[in-house]
Each structure stands twice: as structure tokens, then as C-alpha cells.
Amino acid sequence: MCVGLSAKVVNVKDGTALIDAGGAKREVSAGILDDLEPGDFVMVHAGVAIAKITQDEDDEAAELMENLS
């Protein structure tokens, strides 16, 4: 099973996005998403931002992950 991580975009530069996932920041590839901007929410898998999501979807994903713990 593959699991994606939802995160908020902090910065975007040269096809790389700095994301914040629950306080943990890291850089991921953002080359496959157009018009990605700070403040956007994304789904990340294997170090790649694979889709833009809404804040509601981010909140739902965070809740689901918390319930799995």
C-alpha cells in the first residue's frame, strides 16, 4: 500500500518546493505541478508533490493519519 503525505507549501524555487507537514519541513520535487505557490496544499509521495489539494482535504488527511496512530 502506498501512502501520500499532505503538506503546506512554504516556498517554491526551480521545480523544488519546501513543504511543511505537521511542523516537519523538507524539500520535494514540484516539477509536475503547474502554478504551485506558497500557501498551497499538496499531496506528496516518494519525495514528489503529486497533486494540489484543498485545505479541507489536508485537514481530513491529517485527521485520518492521527487516528491510525
URJO-V654024 format. One record per residue. N is the residue number from 1. OMEGA is omega in radians with two decimals (NA if undefined). Layout:
n:N omega:OMEGA
n:N omega:OMEGA
This chain:
n:1 omega:3.10
n:2 omega:3.14
n:3 omega:3.05
n:4 omega:-3.14
n:5 omega:3.07
n:6 omega:-3.08
n:7 omega:3.09
n:8 omega:3.13
n:9 omega:3.12
n:10 omega:-3.09
n:11 omega:3.08
n:12 omega:3.13
n:13 omega:3.03
n:14 omega:3.08
n:15 omega:3.11
n:16 omega:3.11
n:17 omega:2.95
n:18 omega:-3.10
n:19 omega:3.05
n:20 omega:3.12
n:21 omega:3.13
n:22 omega:3.13
n:23 omega:3.09
n:24 omega:-3.12
n:25 omega:3.07
n:26 omega:3.11
n:27 omega:3.11
n:28 omega:3.06
n:29 omega:-3.13
n:30 omega:-3.03
n:31 omega:-3.09
n:32 omega:-3.14
n:33 omega:3.11
n:34 omega:3.00
n:35 omega:3.10
n:36 omega:-3.08
n:37 omega:3.04
n:38 omega:-3.11
n:39 omega:3.06
n:40 omega:3.03
n:41 omega:-3.11
n:42 omega:2.97
n:43 omega:-3.08
n:44 omega:3.06
n:45 omega:3.09
n:46 omega:3.07
n:47 omega:-3.12
n:48 omega:3.01
n:49 omega:-2.99
n:50 omega:-3.13
n:51 omega:2.96
n:52 omega:3.08
n:53 omega:3.11
n:54 omega:3.08
n:55 omega:3.10
n:56 omega:3.10
n:57 omega:3.08
n:58 omega:3.12
n:59 omega:3.13
n:60 omega:3.13
n:61 omega:3.12
n:62 omega:3.12
n:63 omega:3.11
n:64 omega:-3.13
n:65 omega:3.12
n:66 omega:-3.14
n:67 omega:3.11
n:68 omega:-3.09
n:69 omega:NA
